[in-house]
Amino acid sequence: MMTLLDDTGVGVQQTAAVQWQQWSTTMRVVVTVPHLLAAAEGIVRDVLDDVGRACDRFAATSELNRLHRDLPEGVEVSDTLALLVRTALAAARLTDGDVDPTLGAALADLGYDRDIAHLGYDRDTTAPGYDRDSAALGYDRDTTAAGYDRDATALGYDRESAATPAAPAVPAPTTGLGAPAARPSRTVLGVPVTTSTPRVAGWRRITLDGNRLTVPADLSLDLGATAKALAADLAAARVFAVLGSGVLVSLGGDIATAGPGPDGGWQITVCDLPGDPASQVTLAPGHALATSSTQKRRWQQGGRTLHHILDPALGLPADAVWRTVTVSAASCVRANTVSTASVVRGYRAIGWLARRATTARLVNRDGRVLTLGGWPDDDSVHVRQAR
């Protein structure tokens, strides 16, 4: 997550803020016109409710769950659900499947089959000072000179990422749909875990024609990797469009802004857990940022402590090379997509981010900080853009 400088810092006198708990995390809204705060909160809550009604994996009444039995034959879905699925599939294309929206069954098999608050162990909601926990990258004006605006845009649906080859066979988890043969074990969070047989990447098997969605019977959608970030983008844009106030919306560390910011920009402190390396940065109005963490949304199963960011190639939690990855981009969806894929890619993320001149901050398992793309942090190892 992040800390906004409410009591000290630039521009505080121009802002008003409110926060509450929802989706087992902290939602926060900050506006530059204080008397519009209540109206802004109402707009953000409406967006969250709309997204939740469409795709909440843990609500039996959500549209996604109600239509689950009909999806193999194809069914017309709401505009909201269609947008959520379309966004998730775009994220999968951008990351070559490292962010895959078809991991719902794998997450359930691993024990993440209900709200994280009911699983008994989650540092996001039980750690002291958790309101500061989820890191959030700021956008510093210095990065503009490095071509940040152009590069962030290129991180979207560029030609290279949109051109997808034929579906490859990749390893998948056991999902109760058969008895796949065991493969050599790997280590997840220090514990050997056995993987299973290959499968075709699930996201390539999803079709969305207009609002007609088709999902094979053996797949289960989990749109969580992109839905919260999209909600942040939608909420910020709607607050500014309706009220005309500058606004920052933070949904568990997924941050979107719209309209004018306070004098000096939005001041944000990047720090995942208390005692972790911290960095204060400035987020320019109209920009977004997101953090993906392997220290949050954790639970225990069979004596193992697991986290929620899965490697789609294995259907298991990604090796926690990075405690957190924080990325700045033109939209929160884009930032979150890249940060999540970076966790999945592990050390391979460094070259991937550098080639795209991405403004990012990565904290490894030992607490060492690595920054790229002009991140304004002197207390870190810097990686130059690949030529």
GICORVEN-V842872 format. One record per backbone hydrogen bond with DSSP energy under -0.5 kcal/mol. NH is the residue of the N-H (numbers start at 1). CO is the residue of the C=O. E is the energy in kcal/mol with one decimal. If there is no record, write none. Layout:
# GICORVEN-V842872
nh->NH co->CO e->E
nh->NH co->CO e->E
This chain:
# GICORVEN-V842872
nh->3 co->269 e->-1.5
nh->5 co->267 e->-1.0
nh->6 co->4 e->-1.7
nh->12 co->9 e->-0.9
nh->14 co->11 e->-1.6
nh->15 co->12 e->-1.9
nh->16 co->31 e->-1.8
nh->18 co->29 e->-2.0
nh->20 co->27 e->-2.1
nh->22 co->25 e->-2.3
nh->25 co->22 e->-1.4
nh->27 co->20 e->-3.2
nh->27 co->25 e->-0.5
nh->28 co->250 e->-2.6
nh->29 co->18 e->-2.6
nh->30 co->248 e->-2.4
nh->31 co->16 e->-2.5
nh->32 co->246 e->-2.0
nh->34 co->32 e->-0.6
nh->36 co->33 e->-2.4
nh->37 co->34 e->-1.8
nh->40 co->36 e->-2.4
nh->41 co->37 e->-2.7
nh->42 co->38 e->-2.1
nh->43 co->39 e->-1.9
nh->44 co->40 e->-2.4
nh->45 co->41 e->-2.8
nh->46 co->42 e->-2.0
nh->47 co->43 e->-2.0
nh->48 co->44 e->-2.5
nh->49 co->45 e->-2.5
nh->50 co->46 e->-2.3
nh->51 co->47 e->-2.5
nh->52 co->48 e->-2.7
nh->53 co->49 e->-2.7
nh->54 co->50 e->-1.2
nh->55 co->51 e->-2.3
nh->56 co->52 e->-2.1
nh->59 co->56 e->-1.0
nh->60 co->58 e->-0.6
nh->62 co->59 e->-1.7
nh->63 co->53 e->-3.2
nh->64 co->54 e->-1.6
nh->66 co->62 e->-2.7
nh->67 co->63 e->-2.1
nh->68 co->65 e->-0.8
nh->70 co->67 e->-1.3
nh->71 co->67 e->-1.3
nh->71 co->68 e->-0.6
nh->73 co->70 e->-1.2
nh->74 co->70 e->-0.8
nh->74 co->71 e->-0.8
nh->75 co->213 e->-1.9
nh->77 co->211 e->-2.6
nh->82 co->78 e->-2.5
nh->83 co->79 e->-2.3
nh->84 co->80 e->-2.3
nh->85 co->81 e->-2.6
nh->86 co->82 e->-2.8
nh->87 co->83 e->-2.4
nh->88 co->84 e->-2.0
nh->89 co->85 e->-2.6
nh->90 co->86 e->-2.0
nh->91 co->87 e->-2.0
nh->92 co->88 e->-1.9
nh->93 co->89 e->-2.2
nh->94 co->90 e->-2.5
nh->95 co->91 e->-1.7
nh->96 co->93 e->-1.2
nh->97 co->92 e->-3.1
nh->98 co->95 e->-1.4
nh->100 co->98 e->-0.6
nh->103 co->100 e->-0.5
nh->104 co->220 e->-2.2
nh->107 co->103 e->-2.5
nh->108 co->104 e->-2.1
nh->109 co->105 e->-2.6
nh->110 co->106 e->-1.6
nh->111 co->108 e->-1.6
nh->112 co->107 e->-2.5
nh->113 co->111 e->-1.7
nh->118 co->115 e->-2.4
nh->119 co->116 e->-1.5
nh->125 co->122 e->-1.1
nh->126 co->122 e->-1.4
nh->127 co->123 e->-1.4
nh->130 co->127 e->-1.2
nh->132 co->129 e->-2.2
nh->133 co->130 e->-1.7
nh->135 co->133 e->-0.6
nh->140 co->138 e->-0.6
nh->143 co->140 e->-2.1
nh->144 co->141 e->-1.5
nh->145 co->141 e->-0.7
nh->146 co->142 e->-0.6
nh->147 co->144 e->-2.0
nh->148 co->143 e->-2.0
nh->151 co->147 e->-2.4
nh->152 co->148 e->-3.2
nh->153 co->149 e->-1.6
nh->154 co->150 e->-1.8
nh->155 co->151 e->-0.8
nh->155 co->152 e->-0.8
nh->156 co->153 e->-1.8
nh->158 co->156 e->-1.7
nh->162 co->158 e->-2.2
nh->163 co->159 e->-1.7
nh->164 co->162 e->-0.9
nh->170 co->168 e->-0.5
nh->170 co->199 e->-3.8
nh->172 co->197 e->-2.2
nh->183 co->195 e->-2.0
nh->186 co->193 e->-2.7
nh->188 co->186 e->-0.5
nh->188 co->191 e->-2.7
nh->191 co->188 e->-1.6
nh->193 co->186 e->-3.8
nh->195 co->184 e->-0.7
nh->196 co->172 e->-0.6
nh->199 co->170 e->-4.8
nh->201 co->168 e->-1.1
nh->204 co->201 e->-1.0
nh->205 co->202 e->-1.9
nh->206 co->203 e->-1.0
nh->207 co->214 e->-2.0
nh->209 co->212 e->-2.4
nh->210 co->208 e->-0.7
nh->211 co->209 e->-0.6
nh->212 co->209 e->-2.2
nh->213 co->75 e->-2.8
nh->213 co->211 e->-0.8
nh->214 co->207 e->-2.6
nh->215 co->71 e->-1.4
nh->219 co->216 e->-2.0
nh->222 co->101 e->-2.8
nh->226 co->223 e->-1.5
nh->227 co->223 e->-2.8
nh->228 co->224 e->-0.8
nh->230 co->226 e->-2.5
nh->231 co->227 e->-2.4
nh->232 co->228 e->-1.9
nh->233 co->229 e->-2.1
nh->234 co->230 e->-2.9
nh->235 co->231 e->-2.8
nh->236 co->232 e->-2.4
nh->237 co->233 e->-2.2
nh->238 co->234 e->-2.2
nh->239 co->235 e->-2.5
nh->240 co->236 e->-2.1
nh->241 co->237 e->-2.3
nh->242 co->238 e->-2.5
nh->243 co->239 e->-2.8
nh->244 co->239 e->-0.7
nh->244 co->240 e->-1.6
nh->245 co->239 e->-0.5
nh->247 co->258 e->-2.6
nh->248 co->30 e->-2.5
nh->249 co->256 e->-3.0
nh->250 co->28 e->-2.9
nh->250 co->248 e->-0.5
nh->251 co->249 e->-0.5
nh->251 co->254 e->-2.6
nh->252 co->26 e->-2.7
nh->252 co->250 e->-0.7
nh->254 co->251 e->-1.4
nh->255 co->253 e->-0.8
nh->255 co->289 e->-2.9
nh->256 co->249 e->-2.4
nh->258 co->247 e->-2.0
nh->265 co->262 e->-2.5
nh->266 co->283 e->-2.5
nh->267 co->265 e->-0.5
nh->268 co->266 e->-0.5
nh->268 co->281 e->-2.7
nh->269 co->3 e->-2.3
nh->270 co->268 e->-0.6
nh->270 co->279 e->-4.3
nh->271 co->1 e->-0.6
nh->271 co->269 e->-0.7
nh->276 co->273 e->-2.7
nh->279 co->270 e->-1.7
nh->281 co->268 e->-3.2
nh->283 co->266 e->-3.3
nh->284 co->282 e->-0.6
nh->287 co->284 e->-1.5
nh->288 co->329 e->-2.0
nh->289 co->255 e->-2.2
nh->290 co->327 e->-2.1
nh->292 co->325 e->-2.7
nh->294 co->323 e->-2.7
nh->295 co->323 e->-0.7
nh->299 co->306 e->-1.9
nh->301 co->304 e->-2.4
nh->304 co->301 e->-2.0
nh->306 co->299 e->-3.5
nh->306 co->304 e->-0.6
nh->308 co->296 e->-0.6
nh->308 co->297 e->-0.7
nh->310 co->308 e->-1.0
nh->311 co->316 e->-3.4
nh->312 co->310 e->-0.8
nh->314 co->311 e->-2.0
nh->315 co->311 e->-3.0
nh->316 co->311 e->-0.9
nh->318 co->309 e->-3.0
nh->321 co->319 e->-2.5
nh->323 co->363 e->-3.0
nh->324 co->363 e->-1.2
nh->325 co->292 e->-2.3
nh->326 co->361 e->-2.7
nh->327 co->290 e->-2.6
nh->328 co->359 e->-2.1
nh->329 co->288 e->-1.8
nh->335 co->331 e->-2.1
nh->336 co->332 e->-3.0
nh->337 co->333 e->-2.4
nh->338 co->334 e->-2.2
nh->339 co->335 e->-2.4
nh->340 co->336 e->-2.5
nh->341 co->337 e->-2.2
nh->342 co->338 e->-1.8
nh->343 co->339 e->-1.6
nh->344 co->340 e->-1.9
nh->345 co->341 e->-2.4
nh->346 co->342 e->-1.2
nh->348 co->345 e->-1.7
nh->349 co->346 e->-1.7
nh->350 co->347 e->-1.4
nh->351 co->347 e->-0.5
nh->352 co->348 e->-1.5
nh->353 co->349 e->-2.9
nh->354 co->350 e->-2.4
nh->355 co->351 e->-2.5
nh->356 co->352 e->-0.8
nh->356 co->353 e->-0.5
nh->357 co->354 e->-1.6
nh->358 co->353 e->-2.3
nh->360 co->358 e->-0.8
nh->360 co->372 e->-1.6
nh->361 co->326 e->-2.3
nh->362 co->370 e->-3.5
nh->363 co->324 e->-2.4
nh->364 co->362 e->-0.5
nh->364 co->368 e->-2.7
nh->365 co->321 e->-1.5
nh->367 co->364 e->-2.2
nh->370 co->362 e->-3.4
nh->371 co->381 e->-2.9
nh->372 co->360 e->-2.4
nh->373 co->383 e->-0.7
nh->375 co->372 e->-0.8
nh->377 co->375 e->-2.0
nh->380 co->378 e->-1.5
nh->381 co->369 e->-2.6
nh->382 co->380 e->-0.5
nh->383 co->371 e->-2.2
